[in-house]
Amino acid sequence: MNKIGMNKKSYYKIVSVIFAIITALHLLRAVNGWEATLAGVSVPLWISWAAVLIAGYLSVRGWQFAKKN
């Protein structure tokens, strides 16, 4: 355990949940075609599709690491 009392397994689970939430939100945006503007610039939908793949992968890998540790 580290100074804040969290072991690796807990860390990986928390990070996996965060990435799963990010994946779900980007998937909702991509499927529904919601517009997003960041600093006055329109963000294309393909960025959300890429984020679904990347964040989904990180979420799955986090769960795998949590099971392993």
mmCIF file of the N, C-alpha and C atoms, coordinates in Angstrom:
data_MODEL
# 
_entry.id   MODEL 
# 
loop_
_atom_site.group_PDB 
_atom_site.id 
_atom_site.type_symbol 
_atom_site.label_atom_id 
_atom_site.label_alt_id 
_atom_site.label_comp_id 
_atom_site.label_asym_id 
_atom_site.label_entity_id 
_atom_site.label_seq_id 
_atom_site.pdbx_PDB_ins_code 
_atom_site.Cartn_x 
_atom_site.Cartn_y 
_atom_site.Cartn_z 
_atom_site.occupancy 
_atom_site.B_iso_or_equiv 
_atom_site.pdbx_formal_charge 
_atom_site.auth_seq_id 
_atom_site.auth_comp_id 
_atom_site.auth_asym_id 
_atom_site.auth_atom_id 
_atom_site.pdbx_PDB_model_num 
ATOM 1   N N  . MET A 1 1  ? 0.833   -1.187  0.000   1.00 0.00 ? 1  MET A N  1 
ATOM 2   C CA . MET A 1 1  ? 0.000   0.000   0.000   1.00 0.00 ? 1  MET A CA 1 
ATOM 3   C C  . MET A 1 1  ? 0.871   1.241   0.000   1.00 0.00 ? 1  MET A C  1 
ATOM 4   N N  . ASN A 1 2  ? 0.370   2.262   -0.648  1.00 0.00 ? 2  ASN A N  1 
ATOM 5   C CA . ASN A 1 2  ? 1.104   3.518   -0.668  1.00 0.00 ? 2  ASN A CA 1 
ATOM 6   C C  . ASN A 1 2  ? 0.604   4.442   0.448   1.00 0.00 ? 2  ASN A C  1 
ATOM 7   N N  . LYS A 1 3  ? 1.024   5.675   0.416   1.00 0.00 ? 3  LYS A N  1 
ATOM 8   C CA . LYS A 1 3  ? 0.713   6.621   1.492   1.00 0.00 ? 3  LYS A CA 1 
ATOM 9   C C  . LYS A 1 3  ? -0.778  6.895   1.662   1.00 0.00 ? 3  LYS A C  1 
ATOM 10  N N  . ILE A 1 4  ? -1.565  6.810   0.592   1.00 0.00 ? 4  ILE A N  1 
ATOM 11  C CA . ILE A 1 4  ? -2.996  7.104   0.723   1.00 0.00 ? 4  ILE A CA 1 
ATOM 12  C C  . ILE A 1 4  ? -3.822  5.839   0.956   1.00 0.00 ? 4  ILE A C  1 
ATOM 13  N N  . GLY A 1 5  ? -3.165  4.713   1.143   1.00 0.00 ? 5  GLY A N  1 
ATOM 14  C CA . GLY A 1 5  ? -3.867  3.490   1.501   1.00 0.00 ? 5  GLY A CA 1 
ATOM 15  C C  . GLY A 1 5  ? -4.536  2.777   0.333   1.00 0.00 ? 5  GLY A C  1 
ATOM 16  N N  . MET A 1 6  ? -4.035  2.948   -0.874  1.00 0.00 ? 6  MET A N  1 
ATOM 17  C CA . MET A 1 6  ? -4.644  2.305   -2.033  1.00 0.00 ? 6  MET A CA 1 
ATOM 18  C C  . MET A 1 6  ? -3.659  1.304   -2.620  1.00 0.00 ? 6  MET A C  1 
ATOM 19  N N  . ASN A 1 7  ? -4.121  0.095   -2.833  1.00 0.00 ? 7  ASN A N  1 
ATOM 20  C CA . ASN A 1 7  ? -3.262  -0.895  -3.466  1.00 0.00 ? 7  ASN A CA 1 
ATOM 21  C C  . ASN A 1 7  ? -3.478  -0.864  -4.981  1.00 0.00 ? 7  ASN A C  1 
ATOM 22  N N  . LYS A 1 8  ? -2.669  -1.640  -5.700  1.00 0.00 ? 8  LYS A N  1 
ATOM 23  C CA . LYS A 1 8  ? -2.738  -1.633  -7.159  1.00 0.00 ? 8  LYS A CA 1 
ATOM 24  C C  . LYS A 1 8  ? -4.100  -2.088  -7.670  1.00 0.00 ? 8  LYS A C  1 
ATOM 25  N N  . LYS A 1 9  ? -4.662  -3.086  -7.036  1.00 0.00 ? 9  LYS A N  1 
ATOM 26  C CA . LYS A 1 9  ? -5.944  -3.623  -7.489  1.00 0.00 ? 9  LYS A CA 1 
ATOM 27  C C  . LYS A 1 9  ? -7.036  -2.555  -7.418  1.00 0.00 ? 9  LYS A C  1 
ATOM 28  N N  . SER A 1 10 ? -7.089  -1.820  -6.317  1.00 0.00 ? 10 SER A N  1 
ATOM 29  C CA . SER A 1 10 ? -8.080  -0.751  -6.174  1.00 0.00 ? 10 SER A CA 1 
ATOM 30  C C  . SER A 1 10 ? -7.849  0.354   -7.201  1.00 0.00 ? 10 SER A C  1 
ATOM 31  N N  . TYR A 1 11 ? -6.589  0.696   -7.394  1.00 0.00 ? 11 TYR A N  1 
ATOM 32  C CA . TYR A 1 11 ? -6.241  1.728   -8.373  1.00 0.00 ? 11 TYR A CA 1 
ATOM 33  C C  . TYR A 1 11 ? -6.721  1.344   -9.770  1.00 0.00 ? 11 TYR A C  1 
ATOM 34  N N  . TYR A 1 12 ? -6.407  0.124   -10.183 1.00 0.00 ? 12 TYR A N  1 
ATOM 35  C CA . TYR A 1 12 ? -6.811  -0.331  -11.515 1.00 0.00 ? 12 TYR A CA 1 
ATOM 36  C C  . TYR A 1 12 ? -8.331  -0.364  -11.668 1.00 0.00 ? 12 TYR A C  1 
ATOM 37  N N  . LYS A 1 13 ? -9.037  -0.744  -10.630 1.00 0.00 ? 13 LYS A N  1 
ATOM 38  C CA . LYS A 1 13 ? -10.506 -0.768  -10.696 1.00 0.00 ? 13 LYS A CA 1 
ATOM 39  C C  . LYS A 1 13 ? -11.077 0.638   -10.838 1.00 0.00 ? 13 LYS A C  1 
ATOM 40  N N  . ILE A 1 14 ? -10.560 1.575   -10.063 1.00 0.00 ? 14 ILE A N  1 
ATOM 41  C CA . ILE A 1 14 ? -11.053 2.963   -10.131 1.00 0.00 ? 14 ILE A CA 1 
ATOM 42  C C  . ILE A 1 14 ? -10.775 3.558   -11.502 1.00 0.00 ? 14 ILE A C  1 
ATOM 43  N N  . VAL A 1 15 ? -9.562  3.364   -11.993 1.00 0.00 ? 15 VAL A N  1 
ATOM 44  C CA . VAL A 1 15 ? -9.200  3.899   -13.315 1.00 0.00 ? 15 VAL A CA 1 
ATOM 45  C C  . VAL A 1 15 ? -10.055 3.247   -14.405 1.00 0.00 ? 15 VAL A C  1 
ATOM 46  N N  . SER A 1 16 ? -10.316 1.949   -14.274 1.00 0.00 ? 16 SER A N  1 
ATOM 47  C CA . SER A 1 16 ? -11.147 1.260   -15.259 1.00 0.00 ? 16 SER A CA 1 
ATOM 48  C C  . SER A 1 16 ? -12.559 1.814   -15.299 1.00 0.00 ? 16 SER A C  1 
ATOM 49  N N  . VAL A 1 17 ? -13.119 2.114   -14.146 1.00 0.00 ? 17 VAL A N  1 
ATOM 50  C CA . VAL A 1 17 ? -14.469 2.697   -14.088 1.00 0.00 ? 17 VAL A CA 1 
ATOM 51  C C  . VAL A 1 17 ? -14.480 4.080   -14.727 1.00 0.00 ? 17 VAL A C  1 
ATOM 52  N N  . ILE A 1 18 ? -13.456 4.878   -14.447 1.00 0.00 ? 18 ILE A N  1 
ATOM 53  C CA . ILE A 1 18 ? -13.375 6.217   -15.044 1.00 0.00 ? 18 ILE A CA 1 
ATOM 54  C C  . ILE A 1 18 ? -13.308 6.116   -16.563 1.00 0.00 ? 18 ILE A C  1 
ATOM 55  N N  . PHE A 1 19 ? -12.459 5.230   -17.072 1.00 0.00 ? 19 PHE A N  1 
ATOM 56  C CA . PHE A 1 19 ? -12.362 5.070   -18.527 1.00 0.00 ? 19 PHE A CA 1 
ATOM 57  C C  . PHE A 1 19 ? -13.650 4.492   -19.119 1.00 0.00 ? 19 PHE A C  1 
ATOM 58  N N  . ALA A 1 20 ? -14.355 3.646   -18.388 1.00 0.00 ? 20 ALA A N  1 
ATOM 59  C CA . ALA A 1 20 ? -15.640 3.120   -18.870 1.00 0.00 ? 20 ALA A CA 1 
ATOM 60  C C  . ALA A 1 20 ? -16.668 4.241   -18.985 1.00 0.00 ? 20 ALA A C  1 
ATOM 61  N N  . ILE A 1 21 ? -16.679 5.160   -18.028 1.00 0.00 ? 21 ILE A N  1 
ATOM 62  C CA . ILE A 1 21 ? -17.594 6.306   -18.088 1.00 0.00 ? 21 ILE A CA 1 
ATOM 63  C C  . ILE A 1 21 ? -17.250 7.188   -19.280 1.00 0.00 ? 21 ILE A C  1 
ATOM 64  N N  . ILE A 1 22 ? -15.964 7.446   -19.489 1.00 0.00 ? 22 ILE A N  1 
ATOM 65  C CA . ILE A 1 22 ? -15.535 8.247   -20.639 1.00 0.00 ? 22 ILE A CA 1 
ATOM 66  C C  . ILE A 1 22 ? -15.959 7.565   -21.935 1.00 0.00 ? 22 ILE A C  1 
ATOM 67  N N  . THR A 1 23 ? -15.777 6.242   -21.994 1.00 0.00 ? 23 THR A N  1 
ATOM 68  C CA . THR A 1 23 ? -16.184 5.490   -23.184 1.00 0.00 ? 23 THR A CA 1 
ATOM 69  C C  . THR A 1 23 ? -17.676 5.634   -23.437 1.00 0.00 ? 23 THR A C  1 
ATOM 70  N N  . ALA A 1 24 ? -18.481 5.476   -22.396 1.00 0.00 ? 24 ALA A N  1 
ATOM 71  C CA . ALA A 1 24 ? -19.937 5.562   -22.547 1.00 0.00 ? 24 ALA A CA 1 
ATOM 72  C C  . ALA A 1 24 ? -20.367 6.946   -23.009 1.00 0.00 ? 24 ALA A C  1 
ATOM 73  N N  . LEU A 1 25 ? -19.772 7.987   -22.454 1.00 0.00 ? 25 LEU A N  1 
ATOM 74  C CA . LEU A 1 25 ? -20.149 9.349   -22.846 1.00 0.00 ? 25 LEU A CA 1 
ATOM 75  C C  . LEU A 1 25 ? -19.767 9.644   -24.291 1.00 0.00 ? 25 LEU A C  1 
ATOM 76  N N  . HIS A 1 26 ? -18.584 9.219   -24.704 1.00 0.00 ? 26 HIS A N  1 
ATOM 77  C CA . HIS A 1 26 ? -18.180 9.434   -26.102 1.00 0.00 ? 26 HIS A CA 1 
ATOM 78  C C  . HIS A 1 26 ? -19.041 8.602   -27.051 1.00 0.00 ? 26 HIS A C  1 
ATOM 79  N N  . LEU A 1 27 ? -19.411 7.398   -26.635 1.00 0.00 ? 27 LEU A N  1 
ATOM 80  C CA . LEU A 1 27 ? -20.285 6.565   -27.465 1.00 0.00 ? 27 LEU A CA 1 
ATOM 81  C C  . LEU A 1 27 ? -21.652 7.222   -27.623 1.00 0.00 ? 27 LEU A C  1 
ATOM 82  N N  . LEU A 1 28 ? -22.186 7.753   -26.529 1.00 0.00 ? 28 LEU A N  1 
ATOM 83  C CA . LEU A 1 28 ? -23.466 8.469   -26.611 1.00 0.00 ? 28 LEU A CA 1 
ATOM 84  C C  . LEU A 1 28 ? -23.375 9.653   -27.566 1.00 0.00 ? 28 LEU A C  1 
ATOM 85  N N  . ARG A 1 29 ? -22.289 10.413  -27.460 1.00 0.00 ? 29 ARG A N  1 
ATOM 86  C CA . ARG A 1 29 ? -22.121 11.563  -28.339 1.00 0.00 ? 29 ARG A CA 1 
ATOM 87  C C  . ARG A 1 29 ? -22.043 11.126  -29.803 1.00 0.00 ? 29 ARG A C  1 
ATOM 88  N N  . ALA A 1 30 ? -21.266 10.084  -30.072 1.00 0.00 ? 30 ALA A N  1 
ATOM 89  C CA . ALA A 1 30 ? -21.082 9.634   -31.450 1.00 0.00 ? 30 ALA A CA 1 
ATOM 90  C C  . ALA A 1 30 ? -22.372 9.073   -32.038 1.00 0.00 ? 30 ALA A C  1 
ATOM 91  N N  . VAL A 1 31 ? -23.094 8.265   -31.274 1.00 0.00 ? 31 VAL A N  1 
ATOM 92  C CA . VAL A 1 31 ? -24.322 7.639   -31.767 1.00 0.00 ? 31 VAL A CA 1 
ATOM 93  C C  . VAL A 1 31 ? -25.423 8.675   -31.975 1.00 0.00 ? 31 VAL A C  1 
ATOM 94  N N  . ASN A 1 32 ? -25.537 9.614   -31.051 1.00 0.00 ? 32 ASN A N  1 
ATOM 95  C CA . ASN A 1 32 ? -26.598 10.623  -31.140 1.00 0.00 ? 32 ASN A CA 1 
ATOM 96  C C  . ASN A 1 32 ? -26.227 11.823  -31.992 1.00 0.00 ? 32 ASN A C  1 
ATOM 97  N N  . GLY A 1 33 ? -24.967 11.924  -32.389 1.00 0.00 ? 33 GLY A N  1 
ATOM 98  C CA . GLY A 1 33 ? -24.534 13.031  -33.239 1.00 0.00 ? 33 GLY A CA 1 
ATOM 99  C C  . GLY A 1 33 ? -24.506 14.370  -32.517 1.00 0.00 ? 33 GLY A C  1 
ATOM 100 N N  . TRP A 1 34 ? -24.314 14.329  -31.203 1.00 0.00 ? 34 TRP A N  1 
ATOM 101 C CA . TRP A 1 34 ? -24.270 15.574  -30.442 1.00 0.00 ? 34 TRP A CA 1 
ATOM 102 C C  . TRP A 1 34 ? -23.062 16.396  -30.859 1.00 0.00 ? 34 TRP A C  1 
ATOM 103 N N  . GLU A 1 35 ? -23.280 17.694  -30.973 1.00 0.00 ? 35 GLU A N  1 
ATOM 104 C CA . GLU A 1 35 ? -22.186 18.594  -31.305 1.00 0.00 ? 35 GLU A CA 1 
ATOM 105 C C  . GLU A 1 35 ? -21.399 18.930  -30.054 1.00 0.00 ? 35 GLU A C  1 
ATOM 106 N N  . ALA A 1 36 ? -20.111 19.129  -30.240 1.00 0.00 ? 36 ALA A N  1 
ATOM 107 C CA . ALA A 1 36 ? -19.246 19.549  -29.132 1.00 0.00 ? 36 ALA A CA 1 
ATOM 108 C C  . ALA A 1 36 ? -18.361 20.679  -29.630 1.00 0.00 ? 36 ALA A C  1 
ATOM 109 N N  . THR A 1 37 ? -18.222 21.688  -28.804 1.00 0.00 ? 37 THR A N  1 
ATOM 110 C CA . THR A 1 37 ? -17.376 22.824  -29.136 1.00 0.00 ? 37 THR A CA 1 
ATOM 111 C C  . THR A 1 37 ? -16.379 23.014  -28.001 1.00 0.00 ? 37 THR A C  1 
ATOM 112 N N  . LEU A 1 38 ? -15.132 23.131  -28.364 1.00 0.00 ? 38 LEU A N  1 
ATOM 113 C CA . LEU A 1 38 ? -14.072 23.312  -27.382 1.00 0.00 ? 38 LEU A CA 1 
ATOM 114 C C  . LEU A 1 38 ? -13.274 24.548  -27.776 1.00 0.00 ? 38 LEU A C  1 
ATOM 115 N N  . ALA A 1 39 ? -13.320 25.560  -26.933 1.00 0.00 ? 39 ALA A N  1 
ATOM 116 C CA . ALA A 1 39 ? -12.622 26.830  -27.182 1.00 0.00 ? 39 ALA A CA 1 
ATOM 117 C C  . ALA A 1 39 ? -13.052 27.437  -28.521 1.00 0.00 ? 39 ALA A C  1 
ATOM 118 N N  . GLY A 1 40 ? -14.332 27.316  -28.828 1.00 0.00 ? 40 GLY A N  1 
ATOM 119 C CA . GLY A 1 40 ? -14.874 27.902  -30.042 1.00 0.00 ? 40 GLY A CA 1 
ATOM 120 C C  . GLY A 1 40 ? -14.660 27.074  -31.298 1.00 0.00 ? 40 GLY A C  1 
ATOM 121 N N  . VAL A 1 41 ? -14.068 25.907  -31.165 1.00 0.00 ? 41 VAL A N  1 
ATOM 122 C CA . VAL A 1 41 ? -13.805 25.042  -32.319 1.00 0.00 ? 41 VAL A CA 1 
ATOM 123 C C  . VAL A 1 41 ? -14.718 23.830  -32.229 1.00 0.00 ? 41 VAL A C  1 
ATOM 124 N N  . SER A 1 42 ? -15.408 23.528  -33.332 1.00 0.00 ? 42 SER A N  1 
ATOM 125 C CA . SER A 1 42 ? -16.288 22.367  -33.378 1.00 0.00 ? 42 SER A CA 1 
ATOM 126 C C  . SER A 1 42 ? -15.452 21.089  -33.435 1.00 0.00 ? 42 SER A C  1 
ATOM 127 N N  . VAL A 1 43 ? -15.747 20.161  -32.529 1.00 0.00 ? 43 VAL A N  1 
ATOM 128 C CA . VAL A 1 43 ? -15.004 18.896  -32.454 1.00 0.00 ? 43 VAL A CA 1 
ATOM 129 C C  . VAL A 1 43 ? -15.712 17.867  -33.336 1.00 0.00 ? 43 VAL A C  1 
ATOM 130 N N  . PRO A 1 44 ? -15.007 17.296  -34.334 1.00 0.00 ? 44 PRO A N  1 
ATOM 131 C CA . PRO A 1 44 ? -15.645 16.320  -35.221 1.00 0.00 ? 44 PRO A CA 1 
ATOM 132 C C  . PRO A 1 44 ? -16.024 15.027  -34.493 1.00 0.00 ? 44 PRO A C  1 
ATOM 133 N N  . LEU A 1 45 ? -17.038 14.347  -35.032 1.00 0.00 ? 45 LEU A N  1 
ATOM 134 C CA . LEU A 1 45 ? -17.506 13.105  -34.416 1.00 0.00 ? 45 LEU A CA 1 
ATOM 135 C C  . LEU A 1 45 ? -16.471 11.984  -34.447 1.00 0.00 ? 45 LEU A C  1 
ATOM 136 N N  . TRP A 1 46 ? -15.596 11.983  -35.425 1.00 0.00 ? 46 TRP A N  1 
ATOM 137 C CA . TRP A 1 46 ? -14.615 10.899  -35.512 1.00 0.00 ? 46 TRP A CA 1 
ATOM 138 C C  . TRP A 1 46 ? -13.702 10.887  -34.286 1.00 0.00 ? 46 TRP A C  1 
ATOM 139 N N  . ILE A 1 47 ? -13.531 12.023  -33.647 1.00 0.00 ? 47 ILE A N  1 
ATOM 140 C CA . ILE A 1 47 ? -12.712 12.064  -32.437 1.00 0.00 ? 47 ILE A CA 1 
ATOM 141 C C  . ILE A 1 47 ? -13.387 11.253  -31.319 1.00 0.00 ? 47 ILE A C  1 
ATOM 142 N N  . SER A 1 48 ? -14.711 11.330  -31.242 1.00 0.00 ? 48 SER A N  1 
ATOM 143 C CA . SER A 1 48 ? -15.418 10.533  -30.245 1.00 0.00 ? 48 SER A CA 1 
ATOM 144 C C  . SER A 1 48 ? -15.305 9.047   -30.547 1.00 0.00 ? 48 SER A C  1 
ATOM 145 N N  . TRP A 1 49 ? -15.369 8.676   -31.825 1.00 0.00 ? 49 TRP A N  1 
ATOM 146 C CA . TRP A 1 49 ? -15.205 7.263   -32.167 1.00 0.00 ? 49 TRP A CA 1 
ATOM 147 C C  . TRP A 1 49 ? -13.815 6.778   -31.787 1.00 0.00 ? 49 TRP A C  1 
ATOM 148 N N  . ALA A 1 50 ? -12.799 7.601   -32.026 1.00 0.00 ? 50 ALA A N  1 
ATOM 149 C CA . ALA A 1 50 ? -11.439 7.234   -31.627 1.00 0.00 ? 50 ALA A CA 1 
ATOM 150 C C  . ALA A 1 50 ? -11.347 7.135   -30.102 1.00 0.00 ? 50 ALA A C  1 
ATOM 151 N N  . ALA A 1 51 ? -11.991 8.051   -29.406 1.00 0.00 ? 51 ALA A N  1 
ATOM 152 C CA . ALA A 1 51 ? -11.977 8.034   -27.938 1.00 0.00 ? 51 ALA A CA 1 
ATOM 153 C C  . ALA A 1 51 ? -12.683 6.790   -27.398 1.00 0.00 ? 51 ALA A C  1 
ATOM 154 N N  . VAL A 1 52 ? -13.742 6.342   -28.075 1.00 0.00 ? 52 VAL A N  1 
ATOM 155 C CA . VAL A 1 52 ? -14.430 5.113   -27.661 1.00 0.00 ? 52 VAL A CA 1 
ATOM 156 C C  . VAL A 1 52 ? -13.467 3.931   -27.731 1.00 0.00 ? 52 VAL A C  1 
ATOM 157 N N  . LEU A 1 53 ? -12.727 3.842   -28.801 1.00 0.00 ? 53 LEU A N  1 
ATOM 158 C CA . LEU A 1 53 ? -11.780 2.735   -28.956 1.00 0.00 ? 53 LEU A CA 1 
ATOM 159 C C  . LEU A 1 53 ? -10.656 2.809   -27.923 1.00 0.00 ? 53 LEU A C  1 
ATOM 160 N N  . ILE A 1 54 ? -10.072 3.978   -27.768 1.00 0.00 ? 54 ILE A N  1 
ATOM 161 C CA . ILE A 1 54 ? -8.930  4.128   -26.869 1.00 0.00 ? 54 ILE A CA 1 
ATOM 162 C C  . ILE A 1 54 ? -9.349  3.968   -25.407 1.00 0.00 ? 54 ILE A C  1 
ATOM 163 N N  . ALA A 1 55 ? -10.380 4.699   -24.988 1.00 0.00 ? 55 ALA A N  1 
ATOM 164 C CA . ALA A 1 55 ? -10.815 4.626   -23.595 1.00 0.00 ? 55 ALA A CA 1 
ATOM 165 C C  . ALA A 1 55 ? -11.387 3.241   -23.272 1.00 0.00 ? 55 ALA A C  1 
ATOM 166 N N  . GLY A 1 56 ? -12.075 2.633   -24.225 1.00 0.00 ? 56 GLY A N  1 
ATOM 167 C CA . GLY A 1 56 ? -12.597 1.280   -24.025 1.00 0.00 ? 56 GLY A CA 1 
ATOM 168 C C  . GLY A 1 56 ? -11.475 0.279   -23.834 1.00 0.00 ? 56 GLY A C  1 
ATOM 169 N N  . TYR A 1 57 ? -10.440 0.409   -24.644 1.00 0.00 ? 57 TYR A N  1 
ATOM 170 C CA . TYR A 1 57 ? -9.275  -0.468  -24.509 1.00 0.00 ? 57 TYR A CA 1 
ATOM 171 C C  . TYR A 1 57 ? -8.626  -0.291  -23.137 1.00 0.00 ? 57 TYR A C  1 
ATOM 172 N N  . LEU A 1 58 ? -8.439  0.963   -22.713 1.00 0.00 ? 58 LEU A N  1 
ATOM 173 C CA . LEU A 1 58 ? -7.817  1.226   -21.418 1.00 0.00 ? 58 LEU A CA 1 
ATOM 174 C C  . LEU A 1 58 ? -8.669  0.701   -20.266 1.00 0.00 ? 58 LEU A C  1 
ATOM 175 N N  . SER A 1 59 ? -9.977  0.782   -20.402 1.00 0.00 ? 59 SER A N  1 
ATOM 176 C CA . SER A 1 59 ? -10.865 0.264   -19.369 1.00 0.00 ? 59 SER A CA 1 
ATOM 177 C C  . SER A 1 59 ? -10.739 -1.258  -19.260 1.00 0.00 ? 59 SER A C  1 
ATOM 178 N N  . VAL A 1 60 ? -10.765 -1.932  -20.378 1.00 0.00 ? 60 VAL A N  1 
ATOM 179 C CA . VAL A 1 60 ? -10.642 -3.393  -20.388 1.00 0.00 ? 60 VAL A CA 1 
ATOM 180 C C  . VAL A 1 60 ? -9.291  -3.826  -19.832 1.00 0.00 ? 60 VAL A C  1 
ATOM 181 N N  . ARG A 1 61 ? -8.223  -3.162  -20.256 1.00 0.00 ? 61 ARG A N  1 
ATOM 182 C CA . ARG A 1 61 ? -6.891  -3.515  -19.760 1.00 0.00 ? 61 ARG A CA 1 
ATOM 183 C C  . ARG A 1 61 ? -6.780  -3.270  -18.256 1.00 0.00 ? 61 ARG A C  1 
ATOM 184 N N  . GLY A 1 62 ? -7.394  -2.221  -17.766 1.00 0.00 ? 62 GLY A N  1 
ATOM 185 C CA . GLY A 1 62 ? -7.378  -1.948  -16.337 1.00 0.00 ? 62 GLY A CA 1 
ATOM 186 C C  . GLY A 1 62 ? -8.032  -3.067  -15.548 1.00 0.00 ? 62 GLY A C  1 
ATOM 187 N N  . TRP A 1 63 ? -9.175  -3.561  -16.047 1.00 0.00 ? 63 TRP A N  1 
ATOM 188 C CA . TRP A 1 63 ? -9.850  -4.680  -15.370 1.00 0.00 ? 63 TRP A CA 1 
ATOM 189 C C  . TRP A 1 63 ? -8.980  -5.933  -15.414 1.00 0.00 ? 63 TRP A C  1 
ATOM 190 N N  . GLN A 1 64 ? -8.298  -6.139  -16.533 1.00 0.00 ? 64 GLN A N  1 
ATOM 191 C CA . GLN A 1 64 ? -7.421  -7.304  -16.634 1.00 0.00 ? 64 GLN A CA 1 
ATOM 192 C C  . GLN A 1 64 ? -6.273  -7.204  -15.632 1.00 0.00 ? 64 GLN A C  1 
ATOM 193 N N  . PHE A 1 65 ? -5.683  -6.026  -15.505 1.00 0.00 ? 65 PHE A N  1 
ATOM 194 C CA . PHE A 1 65 ? -4.608  -5.839  -14.529 1.00 0.00 ? 65 PHE A CA 1 
ATOM 195 C C  . PHE A 1 65 ? -5.119  -6.000  -13.108 1.00 0.00 ? 65 PHE A C  1 
ATOM 196 N N  . ALA A 1 66 ? -6.331  -5.537  -12.844 1.00 0.00 ? 66 ALA A N  1 
ATOM 197 C CA . ALA A 1 66 ? -6.906  -5.662  -11.501 1.00 0.00 ? 66 ALA A CA 1 
ATOM 198 C C  . ALA A 1 66 ? -7.106  -7.138  -11.141 1.00 0.00 ? 66 ALA A C  1 
ATOM 199 N N  . LYS A 1 67 ? -7.536  -7.934  -12.113 1.00 0.00 ? 67 LYS A N  1 
ATOM 200 C CA . LYS A 1 67 ? -7.733  -9.369  -11.860 1.00 0.00 ? 67 LYS A CA 1 
ATOM 201 C C  . LYS A 1 67 ? -6.405  -10.071 -11.638 1.00 0.00 ? 67 LYS A C  1 
ATOM 202 N N  . LYS A 1 68 ? -5.371  -9.614  -12.331 1.00 0.00 ? 68 LYS A N  1 
ATOM 203 C CA . LYS A 1 68 ? -4.059  -10.250 -12.258 1.00 0.00 ? 68 LYS A CA 1 
ATOM 204 C C  . LYS A 1 68 ? -3.366  -9.956  -10.922 1.00 0.00 ? 68 LYS A C  1 
ATOM 205 N N  . ASN A 1 69 ? -3.536  -8.747  -10.404 1.00 0.00 ? 69 ASN A N  1 
ATOM 206 C CA . ASN A 1 69 ? -2.825  -8.348  -9.176  1.00 0.00 ? 69 ASN A CA 1 
ATOM 207 C C  . ASN A 1 69 ? -3.562  -8.763  -7.941  1.00 0.00 ? 69 ASN A C  1 
# 
